[in-house]
Amino acid sequence: MIDLFLDKSRNVRIRARVNEASVPRVFTFYGEDEDGQRIALDITSYDFELIVFKRANAPVKLFTLTIGDGLTVGGDASNELTVTVTAEQATQRADVYFWRLRSVTDDNTWFNGPWEFHNGESDSILEDDQIDIYQ
């Protein structure tokens, strides 16, 4: 059987601690030029929003991050998206929720997946503050 994906979004798991500000994370976006070489993808026109929902396919939004309020576009080539969650936004009870990072401009989801707020031990290992994305 052949799987055909009409959705370009990718699944990413996020973990954060309840009632604490998160470690800012940077998504770095790349594309390809006509020769197939990796180039920085300017994301200033995408008007991203990151929405955390109570459950996948649920209409209940816990909070939304937007450009200037939790999301920041930066970098020398304007291809870096920094995600920051405040302690005030992390007031959910410990549980697994669902999130989407979408571009309002082109009405397209880039990433989605489970978002776990926890109180206990964290087994996550911080290897890098940056996540590279290739389109």
BELQUI-V630376 format. One record per residue. N is the residue number from 1. SS is DSSP state (~ for helix, > for strand, _ for the rest). Layout:
BEGIN
n=N ss=SS
n=N ss=SS
END
This chain:
BEGIN
n=1 ss=_
n=2 ss=_
n=3 ss=_
n=4 ss=_
n=5 ss=_
n=6 ss=_
n=7 ss=_
n=8 ss=_
n=9 ss=_
n=10 ss=>
n=11 ss=>
n=12 ss=_
n=13 ss=_
n=14 ss=>
n=15 ss=>
n=16 ss=>
n=17 ss=>
n=18 ss=_
n=19 ss=_
n=20 ss=_
n=21 ss=_
n=22 ss=_
n=23 ss=_
n=24 ss=_
n=25 ss=>
n=26 ss=>
n=27 ss=>
n=28 ss=>
n=29 ss=>
n=30 ss=>
n=31 ss=>
n=32 ss=>
n=33 ss=_
n=34 ss=_
n=35 ss=_
n=36 ss=_
n=37 ss=_
n=38 ss=>
n=39 ss=>
n=40 ss=>
n=41 ss=_
n=42 ss=_
n=43 ss=_
n=44 ss=_
n=45 ss=_
n=46 ss=_
n=47 ss=_
n=48 ss=>
n=49 ss=>
n=50 ss=>
n=51 ss=>
n=52 ss=>
n=53 ss=>
n=54 ss=_
n=55 ss=_
n=56 ss=_
n=57 ss=_
n=58 ss=_
n=59 ss=_
n=60 ss=_
n=61 ss=>
n=62 ss=>
n=63 ss=>
n=64 ss=>
n=65 ss=>
n=66 ss=>
n=67 ss=>
n=68 ss=_
n=69 ss=>
n=70 ss=>
n=71 ss=>
n=72 ss=>
n=73 ss=>
n=74 ss=>
n=75 ss=_
n=76 ss=_
n=77 ss=_
n=78 ss=_
n=79 ss=_
n=80 ss=>
n=81 ss=>
n=82 ss=>
n=83 ss=>
n=84 ss=_
n=85 ss=_
n=86 ss=_
n=87 ss=_
n=88 ss=_
n=89 ss=_
n=90 ss=_
n=91 ss=_
n=92 ss=_
n=93 ss=_
n=94 ss=_
n=95 ss=>
n=96 ss=>
n=97 ss=>
n=98 ss=>
n=99 ss=>
n=100 ss=>
n=101 ss=>
n=102 ss=>
n=103 ss=>
n=104 ss=_
n=105 ss=_
n=106 ss=_
n=107 ss=_
n=108 ss=>
n=109 ss=>
n=110 ss=>
n=111 ss=>
n=112 ss=>
n=113 ss=>
n=114 ss=>
n=115 ss=>
n=116 ss=>
n=117 ss=>
n=118 ss=>
n=119 ss=_
n=120 ss=_
n=121 ss=_
n=122 ss=_
n=123 ss=_
n=124 ss=_
n=125 ss=_
n=126 ss=_
n=127 ss=_
n=128 ss=_
n=129 ss=_
n=130 ss=>
n=131 ss=>
n=132 ss=>
n=133 ss=>
n=134 ss=>
n=135 ss=_
END
